[in-house]
Each structure stands twice: as structure tokens, then as C-alpha cells.
């Protein structure tokens, strides 16, 4: 640990039907079906955010849309409005189970779109399947996988001409077809449970695989692929990054003027069919913008656990982050904005006071402690110490 107080671990993520209280009101996370909002849905969500919340919307690392600052007494009316828009599950269990992330570059009826559609329906119907709150599926069947660096427990990917099923953490896979992918994915989820992957209702696939290895039928070798999302034109439209994964609700409504919206796990939106997008508050449209090199969690005052604000410092330090590297600024040791390692991390240990960690997580041993935000702004070369 880095000397900061231990953050509280809840072990579950907020949903729409099961929101979580934060420093700025309820966080209501909307799991848009197939990670997509029609024009009417995008306008509707923006309007509801303005009516019942603080008009700020986040994109989560699993491509969910998070409405912030929702008043507790308005939650019921908000859910009624979201239900009318068709973005709400029948109940909290179905909402938790339908944790399906699909590669956002899909085309109608291709493998990714078809399998994700069928898997979402199968998970909604699988009322006997009691998976841990964070357990998720990734459907990533484009020419090359783009979600391998995004958290998921069960993955359907492409390897050349074939489709493969992979338990996260395993280095071997099972060959599947478009028809068998969904039943095989559900069978793998059940295997996870029967093998004791979720004692006391918590657990992740990669931890089980580390303990007991992959299922016997998973014997084919896997291939690793890297992917880095950048703002700009893509075959399905235009990708717009969001500063710290957040935008004003009005920006979502204005983006909907340009096309339907796909949510991505890269703190970015894909606007279908758009050749270009206008500059709007919260958007990053230039692939060389230095803010793409920083990630920062909500911090204070929006998060109850935060020991300091984070984003103003991240904005100020962004242009000093060495090219090709990444700076993570975390309001506490939990590291929500970047659960894995980052080349540089500043973890708050007090108000405007940070520890510097190199090549680690927000909770790892620091290289330097008690760095004030003022000192970092005055001498950003402090970030390069020990490199
Ligand atoms: S990492 Fe940031 S958002 Fe997560 S609990 Fe800590 S302060 Fe809150």
C-alpha cells in the first residue's frame, strides 16, 4: 500500500435498478441494449439527466452510460422514464446478468452483432444463473480482437476463419461456431460456478483459472492482439473521445443530431455514419490531444471515498506527460479509472497531496510520497523522477 487509508470495496457495480450513492447523489448506470442508443434514446437520456440529475454523464470502462447526481427521491420517476425509452431490464438480477460488451465496430447481423444479441437474450432468460456482480462477457468477433485489454470473464473472439471461446486468464481456447458460441459461453459460466469460482458470491474467471487451469476442452492456443482507440473516422462512423470519460448531457443530445450512438469501453462514443463531428463540450476530436494520455477518476467532491480532487490536476499535467506514456491520477488507492498498472500513477493520500507510483497500480508501493498538487504544477518534471 502507499500509505493512504484503505478504500472501501463494495464488490458490486451500480446498475440502473440498483444505484450507488456517491458524493454528488445517486450514480445510475444504464446498460444500453447492445451498447447502443437510438437518436430518441440518446435525447431521452440527456433530458432525464437534466431533469433528475446534475446533467453529467459518464461512460464506464464496460461501455455503460452512467447518470450522475440523481436525486434519491427522483429515482423511481427516472426509472419510469428510462423504461419508456427501452433501456431498462425487467429486474435487478436480469440487469446484473446481462453484462455483455460487444466490440463497437460491428455491422448489422455480423458475428459480433448476432452473438451479442443472442447472448443478451439468453442471459436475461437464464434466471437460475447467479453470477458475481462484476462477471461479464465480451463478444469481439471482428477481423482482429479489440477488447482483449478490456475486463471480461468470458470472451468470444475470432482467430482467422474460426470463432473461439476463451476463459479470461487462460492461454488456451475452445473452437466454437456462430451457432454454438452462446450455449458454450453459458456452459463455461456454469463451469465457473461449479468449480467454486464465486465463493460467497464474489470472484472472477482469471482468479479461478490461476488456481485450477482452463477447462479440459479448452486446448487450442490463443493469439494476443493489441488495440488502441483514437478519435477520428472509423468504418462505422466517427469516434469521439470524452475528457475523463464524462460529458454534459447537452453534448449527448447534440451528438444525436449526427447519428445513432454506440458506447465504447475506451471513454469514447462512436457516432454511426457521421463523417465528422463539431467541437462540443467534453469531446476530444484530435488524436494528438494530450488529455488522451491522462486518466483520472471522479475524485472529490463527486466520490465519497476521494481524498482529493483529481481532474483539474490531470488537465494541468497532461501536456507534461512524456509522449507514448500514460498518467493515472486517482482520488484514492482503489484506482477505479485504471484498475491495472500504468506507467505513472499519482494516488491521493490527502487533500491535494499525492504519492507517485511508477509502473504500478494506485495501491502499489510509491517511489515518492507527499507531493503536493502545487509542487507538481510548479515542477511537472517531478513526474520523470526515477525513470
Ligand atoms: S478511485 Fe476515485 S472514484 Fe474510485 S473510489 Fe477512489 S476516489 Fe472514488
Boltz pocket constraint, residues with backbone or C-beta under 6 A from the ligand:
constraints:
  - pocket:
      binder: B
      contacts: [[A, 7], [A, 297], [A, 298], [A, 299], [A, 300], [A, 303], [A, 304], [A, 305], [A, 306], [A, 307], [A, 308], [A, 330], [A, 331], [A, 332], [A, 333], [A, 334], [A, 335], [A, 336], [A, 337]]
      max_distance: 6.0
